[in-house]
Amino acid sequence: MTVTPIYNLGDFGTNCYILSEGGHAALVDAPFSADMISRRVDSLGIIPEKIFLTHGHCDHIEALNGLVEKYGCEVYISEKDLPMLADSGLCLADYFGSPFEPFYGAKTFSDGDTIALGGAEIKVMATPGHTAGSVSFVAEGLIFTGDTLFEGTVGRTDLGGGSFEQLIRSIEKIMKTRKNRIVYAGHGAPTDLRAELRFNPYLGGLRDSLGEDFIK
């Protein structure tokens, strides 16, 4: 599967990822500008069929309506975060003073669901903590962690529906796959699971319990 990142979109510096495999394409998250994302998509000569949302905060969903209008793609989100798509308060658009247009008609997925993209399989992993319905997407050799795990840090848990203890349990769940993967996060640069377990200052407790060489 080919991953084409679009980094640092909008005021929040949110990332979008274009996935392509066997003539099929999808997006992970829909931040800021449908025009900016679609220009990159069109340059690749592909049409995204689906948008997978890591969670429902405003900076990850702002381009949804424009992208769906242009490409007709289906939108997927966890059931717990689904209400955020239609509520400017729940998605924090009101809190941050961000533009908001409600989106209706998203489909939901659950922990452990597998989504096919061409010949690739993408597994949905529930990773709550940043929001109650945050998920990560696991594929061969990589993982999209949204705002759960970043290079050198972890997601905020003070924005409503969050829990630091739950966030660390979610990261432990990710680590217990025991396989090193490239981490594509909702913000910032890519990293990998081994590096984060060894050096991330927020994961000292996991290093102590799992061992810094737990990820092979």
SULJO-V385843 format. One line per field, one symbol per residue. phi: phi as a letter, one per 40 degrees, with the letter a starting at -180 (. if undefined). psi: psi as a letter, one per 20 degrees, with the letter a starting at -180 (. if undefined). burial: b if it has 16 or more other C-alpha atoms within 10 Angstrom, else e. Layout:
phi=???
psi=???
burial=???
This chain:
phi=.cbbcbcgcgccgccbbcbbafgbaabbgbcgbcccccccccccgbbccabbbcabcdcbbccdccccccbgccbbaccccddccbbccccgccccgcdabcbbgccbbbdgcbbcbfccbbccbcbcicbcbdbbbbbcgaabbfbcbbcgabccbbbhgbacccccccccdccccgbcbcbbccagccaaccccccbcccbdccdcccgcbccc
psi=pppoqoqlpahilqqqpppppkjqqrqoqmqeohggghggghhikrophqppphajqhiijhjgggghhgikqqpprqhhighhhjohghjjhggikqqpoqpqjqrqrrpiqpppocjqppppopmrggrhjqqqppaojrpojckgprojarqqjjjpjrpgghghhghggghiijppqpooriqaqqbrhggghhipiikhhhghhhpikhp.
burial=bebebbbbbeeeebbbbbbbbeebbbbbbbbbbbeebbeebeeeebbbbbbbbbbbbbbbbbbbbbbbeeeebbbbbbbbbbbbbbbbebbbbeeeeeebbebeebeebbeeebeebeebbbbbbbbbbbbbbbbbbbbeebbbbbbbbbbbebbbbeeeebbbebbbbbbbebbeeebbbbbbbbbeeebbbbbbbbebeebeebbeeeebebbe
